[in-house]
């Protein structure tokens, strides 16, 4: 794992975060995210959301770098990671950080009311995985291309 993978994860997380953040803004959910830091505004919520998105992107790079082999695996692991963060985020950590307690949303009724959030987290994961693959393999293929020895072109000599 090198520093470029951290950067790829950060950029991928921020890319997914922008898409999901716009969706959350349209649904009026950003003030609730801001409430986690005691500032229930859309602006504060978007800043918190983007910080979390970047951190999740870095953790994706750390955890899944060795497993992502191409577009399909990148997207599959991204979707999986998005689903995991739906369980960790709105069902677990957000209620805890907003003073509701731990485990209050660990039931079918609460989870079913947050299906739009699940969709948003899956969209985030899709973008995270796709952007990560794009960045990682674009750079890897450029390095591989640069590392190949130059082949001398045949020259024609007249005797």
C-alpha positions as CSV (number, residue, x, y, z in Angstrom):
1,X,0.0,0.0,0.0
2,X,1.5,3.3,-1.0
3,X,0.5,6.9,-0.5
4,X,-1.1,7.0,-4.0
5,X,-3.7,4.5,-2.9
6,X,-4.6,6.7,0.0
7,X,-5.0,9.6,-2.4
8,X,-7.1,7.4,-4.7
9,X,-9.3,6.4,-1.8
10,X,-9.7,10.0,-0.7
11,X,-10.6,11.3,-4.1
12,X,-12.9,8.4,-4.7
13,X,-14.6,8.9,-1.3
14,X,-15.1,12.6,-2.1
15,X,-16.5,11.8,-5.5
16,X,-19.1,9.5,-4.1
17,X,-19.7,12.0,-1.3
18,X,-20.5,14.8,-3.7
19,X,-23.1,12.7,-5.5
20,X,-24.6,11.4,-2.2
21,X,-24.4,14.8,-0.7
22,X,-26.4,16.4,-3.5
23,X,-29.1,13.7,-3.1
24,X,-29.2,14.3,0.7
25,X,-29.4,18.0,0.1
26,X,-32.4,17.6,-2.2
27,X,-34.1,15.4,0.5
28,X,-33.4,17.9,3.3
29,X,-31.2,15.5,5.2
30,X,-28.0,17.6,5.6
31,X,-29.1,19.6,8.7
32,X,-29.5,16.2,10.5
33,X,-25.9,15.4,9.6
34,X,-24.8,18.8,10.9
35,X,-26.6,18.1,14.2
36,X,-23.9,15.4,14.8
37,X,-21.5,18.3,15.6
38,X,-24.2,20.6,17.2
39,X,-24.7,22.8,14.1
40,X,-28.0,21.6,12.4
41,X,-27.5,23.5,9.1
42,X,-27.2,22.2,5.6
43,X,-23.7,23.7,5.2
44,X,-22.4,22.1,8.4
45,X,-24.0,18.9,7.4
46,X,-22.4,18.9,4.0
47,X,-18.9,19.6,5.4
48,X,-19.3,16.8,8.0
49,X,-20.6,14.5,5.2
50,X,-17.6,15.3,3.0
51,X,-15.1,14.7,5.8
52,X,-16.7,11.4,6.5
53,X,-16.9,10.5,2.8
54,X,-13.1,11.2,2.4
55,X,-12.3,9.1,5.5
56,X,-14.5,6.2,4.2
57,X,-12.8,6.4,0.9
58,X,-9.3,6.1,2.5
59,X,-10.6,3.1,4.5
60,X,-11.9,1.5,1.3
61,X,-8.4,1.8,-0.2
62,X,-6.8,0.3,2.9
63,X,-9.2,-2.6,3.2
64,X,-10.0,-3.4,-0.5
65,X,-6.9,-2.4,-2.4
66,X,-5.7,-6.0,-2.7
67,X,-9.1,-7.3,-3.8
68,X,-10.0,-4.8,-6.4
69,X,-8.8,-6.3,-9.7
70,X,-10.9,-4.4,-12.2
71,X,-14.2,-2.6,-12.7
72,X,-16.5,-5.5,-11.6
73,X,-14.7,-6.1,-8.4
74,X,-14.3,-2.4,-7.7
75,X,-18.0,-1.8,-8.0
76,X,-18.9,-4.9,-6.1
77,X,-16.7,-4.1,-3.2
78,X,-17.9,-0.4,-3.4
79,X,-21.5,-1.6,-3.2
80,X,-20.7,-3.9,-0.3
81,X,-18.9,-1.1,1.5
82,X,-21.8,1.3,0.9
83,X,-24.2,-1.2,2.5
84,X,-22.0,-1.7,5.5
85,X,-21.8,2.0,6.0
86,X,-25.6,2.2,5.9
87,X,-25.6,-0.1,8.8
88,X,-22.9,1.7,10.6
89,X,-24.0,5.3,9.7
90,X,-27.7,6.0,9.9
91,X,-28.6,2.8,11.8
92,X,-25.8,3.0,14.4
93,X,-23.5,6.0,14.6
94,X,-25.8,8.9,13.7
95,X,-28.4,8.1,16.3
96,X,-25.6,7.7,18.9
97,X,-23.9,11.1,18.0
98,X,-27.2,12.9,18.0
99,X,-28.1,11.8,21.5
100,X,-30.6,9.1,20.6
101,X,-28.5,6.3,22.0
102,X,-26.9,3.2,20.6
103,X,-29.0,0.6,18.9
104,X,-32.2,2.6,18.7
105,X,-32.5,2.0,14.9
106,X,-31.5,-1.7,15.0
107,X,-35.0,-2.9,14.1
108,X,-36.9,-3.6,11.0
109,X,-39.3,-0.7,11.3
110,X,-36.5,1.9,11.6
111,X,-34.5,0.2,8.9
112,X,-37.4,0.1,6.5
113,X,-38.0,3.9,6.9
114,X,-34.4,4.4,5.9
115,X,-34.5,2.6,2.5
116,X,-33.8,5.9,0.7
117,X,-30.7,6.2,2.8
118,X,-29.7,2.7,1.8
119,X,-30.1,3.7,-1.9
120,X,-27.9,6.7,-1.2
121,X,-25.2,4.6,0.5
122,X,-25.3,2.1,-2.4
123,X,-25.0,5.0,-4.9
124,X,-22.0,6.3,-2.8
125,X,-20.4,2.8,-2.9
126,X,-21.0,2.5,-6.6
127,X,-19.2,5.8,-7.2
128,X,-16.5,5.1,-4.7
129,X,-15.7,1.7,-6.4
130,X,-15.9,3.1,-9.9
131,X,-13.8,6.2,-9.3
132,X,-11.2,4.1,-7.3
133,X,-10.8,1.7,-10.2
134,X,-10.5,4.5,-12.7
135,X,-7.8,6.3,-10.7
136,X,-5.9,3.2,-9.7
137,X,-5.8,1.4,-13.0
138,X,-5.3,4.5,-15.1
139,X,-2.1,5.3,-13.1
140,X,-1.0,1.6,-13.0
141,X,-1.4,1.2,-16.8
142,X,0.5,4.5,-17.4
143,X,3.4,3.2,-15.2
144,X,3.4,-0.1,-17.0
145,X,3.5,1.7,-20.3
146,X,6.4,3.9,-19.1
147,X,8.3,1.0,-17.7
148,X,8.3,-1.0,-20.9
149,X,11.7,-0.8,-22.7
150,X,11.7,1.0,-25.9
151,X,11.9,-1.2,-28.9
152,X,14.3,0.0,-31.6
153,X,12.7,0.4,-34.9
154,X,14.3,-1.7,-37.6
155,X,16.5,0.4,-39.8
156,X,17.3,-0.3,-43.4
157,X,20.9,-0.2,-44.3
158,X,22.1,-0.3,-47.8
159,X,25.4,-2.0,-48.5
